[in-house]
Amino acid sequence: MIEKVIEINKILNDFIWGVPGLVLLIGTGILMTCCTKFFQITHIGHWFKETIGSLFRKNSESTKKTDKKSISQFQALCTALAATVGTGNIAGVAAAIVVGGPGAVFWMWIAAFFGMMTNYSENVLGIYYRRKNTNGEWSGGAMYYLKDGLGIKKGFKTIASVLAILFACFTILASFGIGNMGQVNKITLNIESAFLSEVELGTIGGIPVLGLIIGTLLVIFGGLIILGGLQRIASFAEKVIPFMAGAYVIGALIILFMNIENLDSMFAAVFKFAFTERAAYGGVAGTIFLSMTQGFKRGVFSNEAGLGSSVIVHSASNVREPVRQGMWGIFEVFFDTIIICTMTAIVVLSSGYIDLNTGNPTVANLDDSTLVSRVFGDTFGIAGEMFIAVALFLFAFTTILGWSQYGSKAVEYLFGIKAVKVYKIVFVLMIVTGAIMTSSLAWDISDTFNGFMMVPNLIAVVALFPLVTKITKNYINRRIKHKDEKPMLSYNEEIQKESEEFVK
């Protein structure tokens, strides 16, 4: 039975994360880039100023909370990054380079470039179609712009409602897998390998005692934050994400400067093997395609642009302008992939474990999952390996927190706000399961559900691209060209009128 499930899941996973899924993802990014007239380039100065640049302005709206039920724009970004910046930024990028060669980095950049506008469009729609629940909290996400956006188009009411329900269901299932058990499993293995390799406590009824202890501690720690709601999650993410990401970038830059003489060779290899077959593979046709698919896949896995997941937390922001939160979506992809993933690529390519002339590993059976840790260890000694272990722990743990919010909002959409408390309790208790499981089946299945999330989401984004274009043009005319136009802030007339008071 289990073998049959694995077989069926592999077929579904290969399809959704194969050529059809990647074409849909990249194609949507290209569409949104073109219809917004390359907003991520033509207005790069503006969106930098309105995102990361706004944090340095006195009394910036980006860091303020206008009420107790919402979170600041910066907190929304950090919470979204908490779920996206994870083990994929370290082990995932290393795997892409080992399997796809240095050229995979180039295609990862391409995925990020177009993914910026996919994420932008999702967040614009998320803010435009959000509403407040009975607790006075903002609720938004792909399920809402599917139902209220795509659903109002003639003949699409039923299919839009079905797609919204499917998206919410896939989000809940993925939250327990990739967002919970899979991350906890990696945390447990990482802790045992880095700090407790000599400890052997045996098993009880076939359950590893050490894993049970680690899982119990994570249940307590995670429960204290998750059960405190979005406010507590956002507060934690706001403090941890900048610290851990900054420390990782500094460590990677030190390794870069220690190997600065290889910088030209590294970037030359990235561009060379993005379009050239790798010699060690005997010139087998398809290594360019392998490099492309690995880069696209790891880029999308890392920043989640197109999956519709991070929109859920971005929609809880106190922002009133859809485009303003959309610009934070651009920055999210830029930071996650162009900055963090590129730092990992530099670490791997400067390590000597990848031959920059052939594009292939210099060590047989290279373990890509521990490659970055090995490089940091070569540079900083045991302290470097311990640093990566701690970084992986924090990356994975904050991913759990971010996904708990995604699942909560999906449950709220399907079953109402009262069901959220039950979901959170179950979610927290399931943490211990990830600490003691040995099978990768849960991870693989949730990976498939994660991929299935993107299908209804991207259908909505493509169907509503004229609206995104119109909202973007309206913002540019008002905020950049200073024309006198009525702002487009919400599909709901009541929210529209209320929001107009904030954007004057």
MOJO-V706199 format. One record per pair of residues at least 4 apart in sequence whose C-alpha atoms are under 6 Angstrom apart, sorted by the first residue. I is the first residue (numbers start at 1). J is the second residue. Records with the same first field share a line. If there is no record, write none. Layout:
I = J  J
This chain:
5 = 9
9 = 13
10 = 14
13 = 17  448
14 = 18
16 = 21
17 = 21
19 = 23
23 = 27
29 = 114  115  117  118
30 = 114
32 = 117
33 = 38  117
34 = 38
36 = 469
38 = 42
39 = 43
40 = 44
47 = 51  327
48 = 52  53
49 = 53  54
50 = 54
51 = 328
62 = 72  73  74
63 = 72  74
64 = 72
65 = 71  72
69 = 137
70 = 316  317  318
71 = 317  318
72 = 317  318
73 = 317
75 = 234  238
76 = 314  317
78 = 82  237  238
79 = 234  237  402
80 = 310
81 = 85
82 = 398  399  402
83 = 399  402
84 = 302  303
86 = 395  396
87 = 91
88 = 92  302
89 = 93  341
91 = 369
94 = 368
95 = 99  368
96 = 100  294
97 = 101  102  104
100 = 104  290  291  294
101 = 359
102 = 269  270
103 = 270  273  274  291
104 = 291  292  294  295
105 = 295
106 = 270
107 = 292  295  296
108 = 295  296  299
111 = 115  296  299
112 = 116
115 = 305
116 = 330  333
117 = 121
118 = 306
119 = 305  329
120 = 326  329  330
122 = 126
123 = 311  326
124 = 322  323  326
125 = 129
126 = 130  140  141  311  315
127 = 315  322
128 = 322  489  490
129 = 145  491
130 = 139  140
131 = 138  139
132 = 136  137  138  139
133 = 137
138 = 316
140 = 312  315
141 = 311  312
142 = 146  308  457
143 = 164
144 = 148
145 = 149
146 = 150  160  164  460
147 = 151  160  161
150 = 160
151 = 156  157  160
156 = 160
163 = 456
167 = 453
168 = 410
170 = 174  449  453
171 = 175  407
172 = 407
174 = 178  446  449  450
175 = 179  403  407
176 = 180
177 = 181  182  442  443  446
178 = 182  443  446
179 = 400  403
180 = 400
181 = 185  431  434
182 = 443
183 = 396
184 = 434  435
185 = 434  435
186 = 190
187 = 393
188 = 435
190 = 194
191 = 195
192 = 196  197
193 = 197
201 = 209
203 = 207  208  209
211 = 215  435  436
215 = 432  435
216 = 432
218 = 222
219 = 223  428  431
222 = 226
223 = 227  428
225 = 232  233
228 = 232
230 = 234
234 = 238
237 = 241
241 = 245
242 = 246
252 = 343
256 = 260
264 = 268
268 = 272
269 = 273  356
272 = 276
275 = 288
277 = 283  287  288
278 = 358
279 = 283  358
293 = 297
294 = 298
295 = 299
297 = 301
298 = 302
300 = 304
303 = 333  336
306 = 454
307 = 453  454
308 = 457
311 = 315
320 = 499
321 = 489
331 = 335
332 = 336
333 = 337
334 = 338
335 = 339
336 = 340
337 = 341
338 = 342
345 = 349
346 = 350
349 = 354
351 = 375
353 = 361  362
354 = 360  361  362
355 = 359  360  361  362
373 = 385  388
376 = 380  384  385
377 = 381  382  384  385
380 = 384
388 = 392
391 = 395
392 = 396
393 = 397
394 = 398
408 = 420
411 = 415
412 = 416  417  420
423 = 427
443 = 447
446 = 450
454 = 458
458 = 462
460 = 464
461 = 465
475 = 479
476 = 480
477 = 481  482  483
478 = 482  483
489 = 496
490 = 496
492 = 496
495 = 499
